[in-house]
Amino acid sequence: MADDSTLKYSIDLSFEEIRLPPFQDILIVGRKCPQGKIGLSKSFEYLVPNEFLSFNVDDEIVEAVFINKRVLNKIDKESVMRILKEKVFPYVSECEILKIDFKVRMYYSSLEEEV
């Protein structure tokens, strides 16, 4: 019995450059995340030394937050943490790592100078 069918392939292909680490702004680490704060800290030492600061968090679900120093040059740590606690922490589960895009846009409403 002859097989008259022809095998064909259909492939969709895309690619893009990635940066290490694969996030830019903030990383939230759940308390029961397998990698843990120490493991992630060591990874950062090798991948992007001196680019992120880590902060321990007093929360039942969240263990730590890693914040890119670029963000902290624009807005203070307390303000960032307050925003995260209000808007993001309620959605974090204890076994996950959450990547946060935290874009800070600076603007002045009016500038006046005396001449």
Beta strands, then each sheet from edge to edge (+ up, - down):
strand 1: 26-30
strand 2: 52-56
strand 3: 62-68
strand 4: 97-100
sheet 1: 2+ 3- 1+ 4-
end
